[in-house]
Structures are given as C-alpha cells and as structure tokens.
Amino acid sequence: MSARVFLIGAGPGDPDLLTIKAHRLLQSADVILHDSLVDKRILALAADHAELVDVGKRCGKHSATQATINKLLVSYARTGQIIVRLKGGDPMIFGRATEELQCLQAADICCEIIPGITAATAAAASLQHSLTQRGIARSLHFLTGHGAEGGLPKHDWVSLTRTGGTLVIYMGSQTIAGLASHLIEAGMNPAMPAIAVENASLPEQTITIATISTLPNRLSRPTGPTILLIGEAMGNKEEAAVAAAQLVAG
Ligand SMILES: C[S@@+](CC[C@H](N)C(=O)[O-])C[C@H]1O[C@@H](n2cnc3c(N)ncnc32)[C@H](O)[C@@H]1O
C-alpha cells in the first residue's frame, strides 16, 4: 500500500529551502497538520481545498498535547485523504517523530518521511562556517538545551567538553546561562567561540557572535527560534585558515 501520510520537514523557514518532493506533496495534500513554527509562505503553497490544522508546537512547547496530535493524525489518515504532517527543520531531529510514527504503525497506516534542512545546517550556511573542520572540529553533536521537565537537560557535561567537535544546541536560548555555566564548570575554555543564530534563513535573522562566557549576556531575549553553535570551528575564520595551512604543512 503506498503512503497516504507524509511526514515532511519544512526546513528552517525560507520556502526556497524546501525539497522539491516536499513542495510537490504540499500542493497535493488534502490536510496539512503543521507546527506553529512553519513559515506562512510555506503553508501558502497548499492547494485551495486543503485543510490546514495548526497543532501549535513551537520551540518544544505545544498547545495540543502530543497524544492529541497522534490521535488527530490517525483519524485524518483513516479518511483516506492525502495527509501531510509538516514539521520545522528535519522531522527526525528533535521533532518527536517517533511517537507519531508508532501511532500510525499501530493503526496499520503507512507513512513516508521526507527530510528537511535542519536548523544547524541552515545556521552554518548563514554564518559561512562549516560545522566540521579538518583538524579543528572532528565531530558534530546535536543537543537539546531544554530538559523534558523544563530547565536544564541532564547531559554529561564533562564529556561534552572533551569531544573536540562542535556542539549545536537546539531549544537552548532560554537556558543559555545554565548551559554556559555547566560547560565552563566542566572544563570548557571560557573563551570558546559561541554563536547564536535566531531565525536562520529568514529575513529577520539575527546573529550574535560571542564566547561561551559572554553569550548569555550578549543574547538579548530572542523571540524567534534560536540555535547555539559552540566550538573552535565557530571561531575566527582566519585562525581556522592558518590552522588548516599548518596541518597541510605538517
Ligand atoms: C523542537 S526543535 C525542532 C528542530 C527541527 N526539527 C530542526 O531540524 O531544525 C525547535 C528548535 O529548533 C531550532 N530552530 C528551528 N528553526 C530555526 C531557525 N530558523 N533558526 C534558528 N533555530 C531554529 C531552535 O533551537 C528551536 O528552539
């Protein structure tokens, strides 16, 4: 049986960053269940007859509970129409896709997943900083900045300071002060480059360039979705070029 439910990544906001497949499916969907974070210009791609259902998720918070969203998804899917479940960024990164997929599977409903551009790579493109860098950042770590019960998540802070890679923190703008102090207490150099990108890919994008110790004060109460990028690779591009040249010479 071919899929009638499509779990689609809407990307970071700019409609031009949708995949061609996402664009095509949005135009043919009968029902679109979408998060609040999804840009209006993307929703405007829907057919005139399409029913748009805002399930309210925004920055990890949501007005409809996850259980309600799961039930809605299954009941719409049972109508036999083409259903799109549209999530910001990539649906498989901090998108609670597993719960929705499990509910659909339990109801014997097929679902196809269409990946989207995640906030991390959209921010890297805006910054023109690679998230990995030869000799400087050998790994990449996607983290939540928000615990399931609110407040800080229970990360292994010491391990995070020893990765030798770039830390990308989703949903961390409200907890940045706690995140920064845990990382510094765990051994991170207070001068470690740290950048916040708010509304990546959108006209209202704002970039705050700082260090892990100065970012909490420099970041002025962002209202849009904000991603944090921490690590040597976020430092001065000239330094990175010198280090790369030294590697080649060595
Ligand atoms: C619930 S998570 C969803 C992540 C999404 N699935 C993705 O792959 O980008 C929401 C968080 O993603 C980040 N985010 C999403 N869109 C963003 C954007 N355009 N600019 C910066 N951060 C963004 C923010 O950290 C926000 O709090």
The ligand as an ORCA input file, in Angstrom:
! r2SCAN-3c Opt
* xyz 0 1
  C      11.559     21.431     18.529
  S      13.105     21.886     17.835
  C      12.827     21.356     16.175
  C      14.089     21.265     15.348
  C      13.816     20.961     13.901
  N      13.222     19.654     13.750
  C      15.066     21.079     13.023
  O      15.521     20.049     12.495
  O      15.588     22.196     12.863
  C      12.946     23.656     17.719
  C      14.303     24.322     17.807
  O      14.973     24.248     16.555
  C      15.761     25.403     16.374
  N      15.301     26.111     15.176
  C      14.295     25.760     14.365
  N      14.198     26.605     13.320
  C      15.182     27.523     13.490
  C      15.599     28.668     12.749
  N      15.014     29.036     11.616
  N      16.646     29.396     13.234
  C      17.284     29.021     14.365
  N      16.925     27.953     15.108
  C      15.894     27.220     14.668
  C      15.604     26.259     17.637
  O      16.622     25.884     18.536
  C      14.242     25.797     18.129
  O      14.095     26.042     19.506
*
